[in-house]
Amino acid sequence: MIKLLWYLYFSIYLSISSLKLIKIKYIQKKSPKESEILAYRAVQNIAKYVLRVTKSSVKVSGIENIPKGNCVFIANHQAIFDGFALLAYIDKPFGFVAKKEIKKIPLVSSWLKSIGSIYINRQSPRKSIKTIQEGVERINDGYSMLIFPEGTRSLASKMNSFKKGSMKLAIKSKACIVPITIDGTYNVLEVGTKVMGNQINMVIHKPIYVNSLSKEEQQDLGEYVQNIIEEELKNICNLKKSRE
């Protein structure tokens, strides 16, 4: 399947699937939390369908590390397809901390809003602080959030440095952090020509409890979390090379 055809197919499929948003918005008036759970299940089904249609093989380990309570998922960011992989295999409702540009994408932005996602404007420190505070309030209300601290896609099996202040959401909310390593998503749509039959790897690491960290450890938290994710990424890459 060529990429242009895939995007056309997905647009049609998403348009049809988005009819469910009418029911979700109706339920939201009576029970916001129930509507977000319903929306997450719908988005999760969309993600699973997309993985199935693209014949993406996903190897996931560490599912048992997902805590029962709310948390902040922190993942490396290789490609657009990260979102599909994460939604399909994390069976705990969460919203994304997404860049503000995504708000301009029809239907996609509506679905992200329905699961409680928030948008950050990195060009405006004042607005960024306001967004982080909004995320903290959501976490304190019992929701989980996911953030890509690199701020942009790497489009390769490597990582960019975490943005300064990317740990504030977890530190201010005192929620536990669950690091996630993803590899191979960039091959599906954004690199090369092979849309079908790519291998994706995902490792969910053990949670880090912010409350148990000293002030010094919290100051180095970004570097610590990045090292966890990056070391696993190197392990995945080395294993792929040994099989070639």
Secondary structure as UniProt FT lines:
FT   HELIX           3..17
FT   TURN            18..19
FT   HELIX           20..30
FT   HELIX           32..53
FT   TURN            54..55
FT   STRAND          57..61
FT   HELIX           63..65
FT   STRAND          71..75
FT   TURN            80..81
FT   HELIX           82..89
FT   STRAND          94..99
FT   HELIX           100..104
FT   TURN            106..107
FT   HELIX           108..114
FT   TURN            115..116
FT   STRAND          118..120
FT   TURN            122..123
FT   HELIX           125..140
FT   TURN            141..142
FT   STRAND          144..147
FT   TURN            149..150
FT   TURN            164..167
FT   HELIX           168..173
FT   STRAND          176..183
FT   HELIX           186..189
FT   STRAND          199..204
FT   HELIX           210..212
FT   HELIX           215..219
FT   HELIX           221..243
//
